């Protein structure tokens, strides 16, 4: 699953994890390729207001434990243009 | 340039360099130039297992060292760093992109002082005694935990390593550290520099990515505590791992700290404080005063002077002595900061300066962002709520004290705060009203060993840098001593 969280070294970013216990106040935003996407409670009003896509960029993020990082890519949240 | 960086580094495990189980490496760049700086090992659970095993073995002896022995070693650690202070400063600047004047005057001296502070503080690790009755004595011992795992961020690599390593060692624990994959250089050099004074296995450094090296460390059944400084969701994940083994954690997570300017503020000092608050380390600092609350009565003149001052900030090669703003740590971080500039504009904030990459062609290969000010920001905007982690400040106009305090506290975070006024009662009242782990009055971003550092709310828990930190690195044993000569007569 993906949790969109924030703070410190990576700002607001989708974190891809396995076996993460989703919390009661995390909000389900939708699904991306069959993977559930949640927003942490404090992020929900901020990200749900902006139509966004989850994109993949080159790079390795800012130190989170998102699962794609060892592959040299990083998920990123982008506002939908237009 | 004095500092010589090796072409590659292995893990540092059990007092020696050890090749990674995976055989893979990670490129480490100099963000001011985009050039390759060095390569480090891409560690995984095999390396973490070896490091924890080495640390456990070392703990048998290190955990029994006397306070005098540990104090001597820690003072020597400080002296070793001091001897190569300029080297460490240059390496940190080359790896993180921060200006040499900051590493020379802040990062390295603060790190050195941290070892000296805990070298002294450890002599005060004491228990208590009680005489319960003529035949029963009670006493407590504070004992080390065992192996402690630390996961470090990229913004102050050597300093934050000191924040965690010093109290860990002072209390008699052994350590496995996973530095950020972008910035492992100074910690690896430190491990090497301390080879002849720290017994093998006391300090182990495993480099690697979070999911591959950090996760196995945080969830390892052989550690007795984990500490993490970094982003909030990963903090939650690490807490879940810690719960598997029922180990305590220290969490230092994000912040969106309010910086409040009252009408009677000393303007010249306050403006310098704003710059220190949000442009030091390129704003890549958890305590950044990124929400600037300026009172209506002085808004136009203050912001005008602020913009003029910020436009004069020297952005450039961080190795140059007069550079005031260096490079952002990576291309992705730079792009994220610039995307927040676009978000701010779309939200209706007014871009007063910056928001672009420098035009100097000498800086085009590096990851630089000009210092940026947004005016007319409302507290609910994304640029006011989300941590941008770059040289961007959002200015919010205020005139009602209670409403301003409510807005200052209207954030999931609570790491730090600052305020500028000449009115002492007002300063004390405001300091008490702010929900933050640090309040800076007529200063900002001051750090000092002995001043507890940590967050309220979702900025985390636990306190670093202070004497109370030793409580988090020891455990209490209650010992009852009976000197009775006859049975009690119960049975």
Contacts between the chains, C-beta under 8 A, distances in Angstrom:
chain1	res1	chain2	res2	distance
A	3	B	233	5.2
A	5	B	231	6.5
A	5	B	232	5.0
A	5	B	233	3.0
A	5	B	234	7.9
A	5	B	236	7.6
A	6	B	231	7.1
A	6	B	232	6.1
A	6	B	233	7.8
A	6	B	254	6.4
A	6	B	386	5.4
A	6	B	387	6.0
A	7	B	231	5.1
A	7	B	232	4.0
A	7	B	253	5.3
A	7	B	254	2.2
A	7	B	255	7.3
A	7	B	387	5.0
A	7	B	413	6.8
A	7	B	458	7.3
A	7	B	459	7.8
A	8	B	153	6.7
A	8	B	229	7.5
A	8	B	230	5.4
A	8	B	231	4.4
A	8	B	232	7.0
A	8	B	253	5.8
A	8	B	254	4.2
A	8	B	255	7.6
A	8	B	286	5.5
A	8	B	387	6.4
A	8	B	389	6.9
A	9	B	153	5.0
A	9	B	154	6.3
A	9	B	155	6.5
A	9	B	180	7.7
A	9	B	230	5.5
A	9	B	231	5.6
A	9	B	284	7.6
A	9	B	389	6.3
A	10	B	231	5.0
A	10	B	333	7.8
A	10	B	336	7.7
A	10	B	389	7.5
A	11	B	336	5.5
A	11	B	340	7.1
A	11	B	386	6.0
A	11	B	387	5.5
A	11	B	388	5.9
A	11	B	389	5.4
A	12	B	386	5.0
A	12	B	387	7.9
A	13	B	231	7.5
A	15	B	231	8.0
A	15	B	233	4.6
A	15	B	234	6.7
A	15	B	237	7.7
A	17	B	237	6.2
A	20	B	236	7.8
A	20	B	237	5.9
A	20	B	240	6.9
A	21	B	240	5.8
A	23	B	236	7.7
A	40	B	232	7.0
A	40	B	233	6.5
A	41	B	412	8.0
A	42	B	385	7.9
A	42	B	412	3.8
A	42	B	458	6.8
A	43	B	386	7.9
A	46	B	382	5.2
A	46	B	385	5.7
A	46	B	386	6.2
A	50	B	343	7.7
A	50	B	382	7.4
A	57	B	332	6.3
A	57	B	335	7.6
A	58	B	331	7.9
A	58	B	332	7.8
A	59	B	330	6.4
A	59	B	331	6.1
A	59	B	332	3.7
A	60	B	181	6.5
A	60	B	182	7.4
A	60	B	209	7.2
A	60	B	330	7.6
A	60	B	332	7.5
A	61	B	332	6.6
A	62	B	153	7.7
A	62	B	154	6.7
A	62	B	180	7.9
A	62	B	182	7.8
A	62	B	230	7.8
A	62	B	231	6.9
A	62	B	329	7.6
A	62	B	330	7.4
A	62	B	332	7.5
A	62	B	333	6.1
A	62	B	389	7.6
A	63	B	153	5.5
A	63	B	154	6.0
A	63	B	180	4.7
A	63	B	181	7.3
A	63	B	182	7.4
A	63	B	210	6.2
A	63	B	230	5.1
A	63	B	231	7.1
A	63	B	234	7.4
A	64	B	210	6.0
A	64	B	230	6.9
A	64	B	231	5.3
A	64	B	233	6.7
A	64	B	234	4.5
A	65	B	210	3.8
A	65	B	211	4.9
A	65	B	214	5.8
A	65	B	215	5.8
A	65	B	234	4.9
A	65	B	237	5.7
A	65	B	238	7.8
A	66	B	210	7.4
A	66	B	211	7.1
A	67	B	211	5.2
A	69	B	209	5.2
A	69	B	210	6.3
A	69	B	211	6.3
A	70	B	42	7.2
A	70	B	209	4.5
A	70	B	211	6.3
A	70	B	212	5.4
A	74	B	332	6.0
A	76	B	332	7.5
A	76	B	336	7.5
A	78	B	339	7.4
A	79	B	339	7.9
A	79	B	342	7.8
A	79	B	343	6.9
A	79	B	346	7.7
